[in-house]
Amino acid sequence: MSGSPRYLRYPGGPPPCDRTHRTPPSPPSGRTALPSRHSLAALLFLAGALLSGCGIQETGVVAAGRPPVGDLLPPRDSRVLLFFLSPDDELLPVPRIVDVPWQGDSGSPSPDGEEASEVLSPLTAVTALLDGPNKAERKAGLRNAPSLPREASAADRVVTGASTVEVRLDLRVRRLSAPARDQLVCTAAFAAHTQGALPVVLIGQDGRLAPAHCSLRPVPAPAR
């Protein structure tokens, strides 16, 4: 995503996400607001009220100018954080509870190697992303970038190393638009690390792209 980095605020007023360029170093900041669509606000209310920064707070309570709201997010062994585009083309984190073994809207099976007793892997998250928004998410206007394939099977493998996350896809990654790359990078990054801190390398039939960081970065909640 190009242009000056921005801050993204959620309904309910939790700390902003620091929108940096997809590759370091991080430039200065500005601010923007979410779309005002009622259906989108309703869908993302829990994400806004319960997610710290860009979207992951495992425990605790968030106070945001209103009575404290308990963190009701399900544990990570049944939740993934997917990054879809809003009606205004903003990149938004959306928590999704998935069945284990995972079944997409199209009946796509869970990726090989998934275990019900383990934290869902980045491959599960990328597969769910490629399967697209579910009915409630589509009703809220969320969508995938047009250049993303509509087949969950395009996700081949995700390898999480000590310093990078490699996402192997059965497609030509150089044909992906910048928003599509951002969706994949952020989804894989936050599935591999709760703060989305690891750079992600997209690898496809036409080679590999340079490592990229998620353009949404969590900002620590202020001390209370």
C-alpha positions in Angstrom: 0.0 0.0 0.0 1.4 3.4 -1.0 1.2 6.9 0.5 1.7 8.1 4.0 1.1 5.6 6.8 -2.1 6.0 8.7 -3.8 5.0 11.9 -6.8 2.8 11.9 -9.3 3.1 14.8 -12.0 0.5 15.6 -15.5 1.1 16.9 -15.3 1.2 20.7 -12.1 3.2 20.7 -9.2 0.8 21.5 -5.6 1.9 20.7 -4.8 2.5 17.0 -2.9 0.3 14.6 0.3 1.8 13.2 0.0 1.6 9.4 3.6 1.5 8.2 5.0 0.7 4.8 5.2 -3.0 4.0 8.9 -2.9 4.2 11.0 -1.3 7.0 11.9 1.4 8.1 8.6 2.9 9.3 7.8 6.4 8.3 5.9 9.1 10.2 2.2 8.7 11.0 -1.2 10.3 10.2 -4.8 9.3 11.0 -7.9 8.0 9.3 -11.2 6.5 10.4 -13.2 3.4 9.7 -16.2 3.4 7.2 -19.4 4.3 9.0 -21.5 1.5 7.5 -23.8 0.0 10.2 -23.4 -3.6 9.1 -19.6 -3.3 9.1 -19.6 -1.6 12.5 -21.8 -4.4 13.9 -19.5 -7.1 12.5 -16.4 -5.5 13.8 -17.6 -4.3 17.1 -16.2 -7.2 19.0 -13.0 -7.0 17.1 -12.8 -3.3 18.0 -13.8 -3.6 21.6 -11.8 -6.8 22.4 -8.7 -6.6 20.2 -5.8 -4.6 21.3 -4.0 -2.6 18.6 -4.4 -4.5 15.3 -6.2 -7.4 16.7 -4.7 -9.8 19.2 -5.2 -9.6 22.9 -5.4 -13.1 24.4 -6.6 -12.1 27.9 -7.6 -9.2 30.0 -10.0 -6.3 29.8 -10.1 -3.3 27.5 -11.4 0.1 28.7 -12.2 2.5 26.0 -14.1 5.5 27.3 -16.9 3.2 28.5 -17.3 0.4 31.1 -14.5 -2.1 30.7 -15.3 -4.9 28.2 -14.0 -8.4 29.0 -11.9 -10.2 26.4 -14.3 -12.7 25.0 -12.2 -13.8 22.1 -12.0 -17.6 21.8 -8.6 -19.2 22.3 -6.3 -19.3 19.4 -6.8 -23.0 18.9 -10.2 -22.2 17.3 -9.6 -18.6 16.0 -7.7 -17.1 13.1 -7.3 -13.4 12.3 -8.0 -12.7 8.6 -7.4 -9.5 6.8 -10.1 -8.4 4.3 -10.8 -5.2 2.4 -13.6 -2.9 3.6 -16.1 -1.2 1.3 -13.7 1.7 1.3 -10.7 -0.5 0.4 -9.2 -0.3 3.9 -7.3 -3.4 5.2 -9.2 -4.7 8.2 -8.4 -7.5 10.7 -11.4 -9.8 11.2 -11.3 -12.6 13.9 -12.9 -15.8 12.6 -13.8 -18.9 14.7 -13.1 -22.0 12.6 -14.1 -25.6 13.0 -11.3 -28.1 13.5 -10.9 -29.8 11.2 -11.6 -26.6 9.3 -14.4 -26.4 6.7 -14.7 -23.4 4.5 -18.0 -22.1 3.0 -17.2 -24.1 -0.1 -16.6 -27.2 1.9 -12.8 -26.9 1.6 -11.0 -29.4 3.9 -8.6 -28.4 6.5 -4.9 -28.1 5.3 -2.8 -31.2 5.8 -1.2 -31.6 9.1 -3.7 -29.6 11.2 -4.4 -31.1 14.6 -7.4 -30.2 16.7 -5.3 -30.0 19.8 -2.8 -27.5 18.4 -2.9 -23.8 17.8 -4.2 -23.3 14.2 -1.3 -22.9 11.9 -0.6 -20.0 9.5 -1.5 -22.4 6.6 -5.0 -22.6 8.1 -5.3 -18.8 8.2 -4.1 -18.4 4.6 -6.4 -21.1 3.4 -9.4 -19.5 5.1 -8.4 -16.1 3.6 -8.3 -17.5 0.1 -11.7 -19.2 0.7 -13.0 -15.7 1.1 -15.4 -13.9 3.5 -18.2 -15.9 5.0 -21.9 -14.8 4.7 -21.8 -12.4 7.6 -18.6 -10.8 6.4 -19.8 -10.4 2.8 -23.0 -8.8 4.1 -20.8 -6.3 5.9 -19.1 -5.5 2.6 -15.8 -7.2 3.3 -14.1 -8.8 0.3 -10.8 -10.1 -1.1 -8.8 -8.2 -3.6 -9.8 -9.2 -7.1 -6.4 -10.6 -8.0 -6.5 -13.2 -5.1 -7.6 -16.6 -6.4 -11.0 -17.8 -5.3 -9.7 -21.3 -4.5 -8.4 -22.2 -1.0 -6.3 -24.9 -2.6 -4.0 -22.2 -4.0 -2.3 -22.2 -0.5 0.4 -24.8 -0.8 2.5 -24.5 2.3 3.5 -22.0 5.0 6.9 -22.4 6.7 7.5 -20.3 9.9 11.2 -19.8 10.6 13.0 -17.9 13.3 13.1 -14.7 11.3 10.7 -15.0 8.4 7.4 -16.7 7.3 7.4 -18.2 3.8 4.0 -18.6 2.1 4.1 -20.9 -0.9 1.2 -20.5 -3.3 0.2 -22.3 -6.5 -0.1 -19.1 -8.5 2.0 -16.3 -10.0 2.7 -14.0 -7.0 4.0 -11.1 -9.2 0.6 -10.8 -10.7 -1.0 -10.1 -7.3 -2.0 -6.5 -6.6 -0.6 -4.6 -3.7 -3.8 -5.0 -1.6 -3.8 -8.7 -2.3 -0.2 -9.0 -1.2 -1.1 -7.0 2.0 -3.9 -9.4 2.8 -1.7 -12.4 2.5 1.2 -10.9 4.3 -0.8 -9.7 7.3 -2.8 -12.9 7.6 0.3 -15.0 7.6 2.2 -12.6 9.9 -0.4 -12.5 12.6 -1.0 -16.3 12.4 2.7 -16.9 12.9 3.2 -14.3 15.7 0.7 -12.6 18.0 2.2 -9.2 17.2 2.6 -9.8 13.5 6.2 -9.0 13.8 7.8 -11.4 11.4 8.4 -10.4 7.7 6.6 -12.6 5.2 8.0 -13.9 1.9 5.4 -14.8 -0.8 6.6 -17.6 -3.1 4.8 -18.7 -6.3 5.2 -20.2 -9.7 7.1 -17.1 -10.9 9.6 -16.9 -8.0 9.6 -15.1 -4.7 8.9 -11.6 -3.6 11.0 -9.6 -1.2 10.3 -10.0 2.5 7.5 -7.6 3.6 6.0 -6.7 6.9 2.3 -6.3 7.6 1.3 -2.7 7.1 -0.8 -2.8 10.2 1.3 -2.9 13.4 -0.1 -3.0 16.9 0.5 -0.1 19.2 0.8 -1.0 22.9 -2.2 0.0 25.0 -1.5 3.0 27.4 -0.9 2.1 31.0 -4.0 2.6 33.2 
